[in-house]
Amino acid sequence: MAWTSTDPETQALLGADVTSITGSSGQGMYSGNDFTVLGDSITSVNASTANENPGHSWHTVLAAVSNGRLRWRKGGASGGFTAQDIRDTHLPEVLSLNPAPAACIVFAGTNNVGSGSYDLDVDIPALVEIYDGLESAGIRPIAVLITPRNTATDFVPEWNRRVLQIAQDRNYDVLDFFSVLVDPSDGSMQSEFALDGSHPNNLGHTQLGEYAWSVLSPRFPSPSVLLTGYATDAGDLLGGGGFFLADSNADGRANGWNGSGSPSIVTDGNLNWQRMTHVIGVPNVALLQRINIASGFVAGDTLELSMRMRIVGRDPGESLASGMNLEVRDAVSGGSTLARFGASVELPDGEYVLAAKGTLPAGSLGLRVNIQSESPSLSDYYIEYAQVGIRNLTAIGAE
């Protein structure tokens, strides 16, 4: 989907529309498939960057709809942060990522334009320092035209024009989030996509993530996520268990998995899919869990959990969370949780790839895989999973 800029002065600056420069910078393809983010509450919503386990937000949607082309990396975002705050607190976190991601999407400025001390000559240099810091670390910035506000509506286009000019001068890709959500009649956020006067709702985040992929898809190399290709793959820490090949006790759940909900196994082509069926009036969170994973890793290794996910029958008006996480524990059986690496999204019917990776902290002895989906109130639906696998990226030299 191509979105054009709805702001006349921005159109005049471009001579056309924002999409005329996105995906066509002079710097060529990105060097890899990992990306990270910097931002404020619009980026940190539903997320916990401390344990790399984000919920539904524009960047998790971007990774999911890329179907394996993009891998989200732990970023930095906090509610209420200005460009100066992001520069001082979260930029160092991103610069410390090793290996460095290929790109960083910088969504900054909403709290600058909404403050009583807004000053372009002070605030924009802070944004430039973020760009400079990323470039010095070999991380390519991706600029964002910030989303509409229901206050300070005149300041938002003013900020975006400055961002756009800098991006053009530096050959950055640009994501025109403003035009995706704006009500052109008054410059505010469209009510359909608005949680409040300055934050998108879940549908708004979905729109932003899908739009971002439409812009960035030509810019990243071919698939990066290492989906397990076959059940006997020796590199899969699940030992092929994520192919759901057998159900010896006929309980609908594949061998080695436990949990709750209404499971069944279906075959589609060459793959078995673990299906979880949700029915209106049966309140439950369907859980698929694999526990006591004890080998194939040591503390300090970087692991990646990935899977295919297919959703069928959801009512378009209902947002329901679906996601997964790799739970790292200090014992093989029992013990306490040390970290979680995962992703959760609220997406409509379709097929997606989810992936999450993280580095195991000291004391890591056991792993659990948790896959969850929410029950509906508007329509019955089912969700299916296939090719669930864990890769030790350190062991195979693919960090």
N, C-alpha and C positions, 0 to 999 in steps of 0.2 A: 504494500500500500504506500503510495507516495503522498506526502502531505506538503502543501505549499504554505508559505508564510502568509498570514492574514493581516499582518501589520503593514500599512502602506509605506511607512518610512523604512522599514526593514526591506521591503520589496524594492524600494528605490535604491537602497544601498547595494543590493544584490544585482539589480538589473533584471531579475527573474524571480526565483524563489529559493528558499534555503536548500531544497534538495538538489539544486543545480551544482552545489559544491560538495555535497556529502558523497562519500564513496568514490571520490575522484581526486584526492589530494596527490600532490607530486611525490609523496614519499613511498609509494608502492604498497605492497602487501605488508601486513603485520608479521613480525618475526616468529610468532607462536600463537597459541590458541588461548592462553590464560589471560583473563582480564580482572581488574579490580576496580573499586569505586571509592570516591571521596565525596562527602556530602553532609547534609543536615538531616532533619527528621523525615523528610520525604524519602531519603535513601535508607535511613536506619529503621523505618517502620517494619514491624513484625520480624525484626532481626536481632540476633545476638552475635555481634562480631567477635566477642571474646572467645566463643567456642565454635566459631565457624559453622553455625547452624541456622542460617537465615530462613525466615518465612516468606510469605507471598509479598513480593515487592517487584518493582520494575526490573531490577537486575536479575532476580531469580527467574522471572518469566523469560527474560532475554536468553539466559543459559538454557532453559528447558526447551524453548521453541527452536533453538539452533540445532536440536537433535544431534548433539555430540560435537558440534563445531567449536563451541565456546565452553571454557571451564571457568567458573567463578572462583576467585581467590579472596581470602579474607581482606576486607577493606577497612575504611575508617569513616564513620558517620555518627553524628550526635545531634539530638534535638536542640534547637535554638542556636546552633553554631553559625557564625558568620564566616566569610572567606578567611578572615584573619585567624579565627579560632581553628578552622580546618587546617590552615597552614601550620599553625604552632603545635597542634595536638596530633592530628591524624596523618599529615604528610610524612612525618618521621616513621610512623608505623608502616606505611606503604613502602617507603624507601628501604626498610629493613627486611622486606620479604626476599627470601633466597631459596630458589632462583627468582629473579625479578619477573613480574608478569610482562606480557608484551604491550599491554595498553592499560590506561586508567581513565575511566569516565569521570569527569570532574563536574559535579552538579552543585555549584556553589553560588550564593548571591541572594537567595530568597530572604534570608534574615537580615541581609544588608539593606535591601530596598524596603523592608518592613520596619526598620528601626527609625527612631527619631533623629539619629545622627548620620543619616545616609549622606555620603559624600563620595562621588565617583572618583575624584582625584586621590582619595585615600584608599577606597575599597578595591578599585580595579587593580592597583599595583600589588595588593595582597594576592589576588587571583593569578597575576602574572608570575609571582614568586612560586606559586604552586606549580604552574606549568614549567617554569625553569628548573625547579627541583626534580620533577619527574624526568624531564629531558636529560638532566645531568646523570641520572641513574640508568639511562637507556630505556625508559618507559615512555611510550608515546601517549601524550594526552589526547583525549577526545573531549571536545568542548560541548557544553549543553546550554541551550537557550532555555532559561528557567521557566517553569510553569506559571500560569496566571495566578493572580491573587485578587480577592474581592476588595482589598484595600491597596493603596499605593499603585493603582492600575496604570498611572502614567509613568511611574518609575521602572516598571518591569520591561517595557519595550526599550527604554533608554539604556538599561543595563544590558539587555540582549544585543542591542546594536554595537555596543562597545566590545562585547564578547565575540560577536561575529566578525568585527573588523580585525581583532587580534588573531582569530582563527584563520581568516583569509590570508593575513600577512605571513602566518607561520605554516600554512598548508596543513592545518588540522582538519580532521573530520568533525562534522557538527551534527548534533542531534537537536532538532527543533521541537523540543517538548512543549514549547509555548503553543505552537499552532495545533498540536494534537488535541489539546484540552481547552483551548480558548473559546469563549462565546464571542464571536466577532461583533455582536451588537453593542457590547459595553466593555470588552476587554477582561471580563471576569472569567472564572473557570466554569465550564458548562456544568449545570446542575447534575446531569447524568453521571458525571465522572468525579464529583466533588464530595469529599467527606465533610469539609468545612470550608472556610474562606480561603485557605491556602494549601490544603493537603488533598491529594487525590484519594478516592476510595479504591476498593479492590479492583473494580472494573477499570478505573482510571490507570492503575498500575499495570493491568493487563494490556491496555491500549499502548502505554508507553513502551513496555517490553517488546510487544510485537512490532511496533513501529521501529524501535531501535534495531531489531534484527533485519528488517527490510532494508535499512540503510547500510548496516555493517556487514551483511552476509557476503558481498563480493570482496571484502577486504581481508578476510581471515583464511588461512590455509584449510585444506581438507580435514576431515574429522580428526579430533584429538582424543576424545574419550575412548578408553580402551575397553569396549564391551567384550565380555568373554565370548569367544567365538564357538566353542564346542564343549561338551560336558566333560571330556577327558583332558581339558587344558590343565597342564601341571602348574601353570602360573596362577591359577585361581585359588585363593585361600578358602573358598567355600567347597572346593573339590567337586565342582559340577552341581552342587545342590541347588543352585539358582536356575537350573534348567527344568526342575519339577518333573523328573522322569517317572517317579514311582510313588504310589500311595498304598502301602502295604496293608494298612488297617482300614482303608476305604472310608476315611473320615472327611475326604475332600481336600485335605491339606497334604502337600508332598512330604515325603519322609524327611525327617530332620528339622521340620518346622513346627512351631506351635503358635498359639495365639487365641484370638477370639473372632467372632463374626460368622458369616455363612460362606465357607470356602467350597470351591470345586476346581477341577483341573480340566482345561479344554485344550484341544490340539488344533493348531492353525498352521497348515503347511508343514514345515519341518520343525516347528517350535511347540512346546507345551507352555501354556500360560496358566499361572495361578490366578484364578478369578475369585474376587470377593464381591458378593451380591448385597446390595443395600435396599431395604424395603421401608417405605413410609410407615411410621408407627412402631418401628422396631429401633428404639434409641440405642445406638451402640457406636463405638469407634472400632472399626475392624482393624485388628492387629495381626501382622504376620511377623514372626520372630524366630531368629536363629541364634542360639546361645552357645557358650562354651567353646568358642573358636580359640585355639591355644597355640597354633604353630604357624610358621611362615613369616614371622616378624620379630623385631626387637625394638626397644625404645629408641627413638631417633629416626626410625624409618618413616617415610611418607607413603601412606596408603590412599587408594582411591576406591570408593564404592560407587558402582554404576548399575543402571538397570533401564530396561524399556518399560514404559507404562502406557496403558491404553484405557481411555474412559469412554463409556457408552451409556447414553440415556439420561444424562443430567439435564435438569431443567435449566435453560439459559439464564433464568433470573435468580439462580441460587449459587452462591459462592461457598464451596466446600473444600476444605484443605485435604491435600494428598501429599504424602512425602515419605522420606526415609532418613535414617541416620545410622552411622556406625558409632556404637557406644564403646568407649575404651574403658576397661576396668582394671583394678589393681589385683584381681584374682581371676583364675579361670572360671571358677564357679562361685557365685556370690560376690562378696567384696563390695567396693564402692566405685562409683563412676568418676573417672579422671577427666574425660573430655567427650564431646560428641561432635562429629562431622556429618553434616547432612544438608538437606534442602527440603522445603515444603512450598507448594504452589497451590493456587486456587484457579484452575483452568477449566474451560468447557470441554465437551467431547473432542477427542482427538488422540493422536499417538505422540508420545514425547520421550525424550531421553533425559534422565536425571543423573547427575554425577556430583560427587563431593569428595574433596581430598583434604587431608590434614596430616600433620606430623605427630607421631606418638610421643607423649611426654614420658618422663622418667617414671619407672614403676609399672609400666604397661605390661600386663600379663595375659589378659583375656579380652575377647571382642564379642560384641553382640550386634546383630543386624535387626533393626526395627523398621517395619514398613506399615504405615497407618493411612486410613482414610475415614472420612466423617460420614455420618448417617444423614439422609435427606429429610426434608419436610414437604417438598413440592412434587417430587417424582421418584419412582424407583430407578435405580441405575446399578451398573456394575463397573468394577475397575479390575484390570488385569495387569500382571507383571510377568516379564520374561527376561532371560539373560542377566539375572542378578549375579554380580560377581565382585570380588575384592582383589585388587592388584597391589602388589608391593612395588611401587614405582622406584623406590631406592634400589631394590634388588635387580630390577631389569634396566636400570639406567635411564628411566623416563620421567624423572622428576620435572 
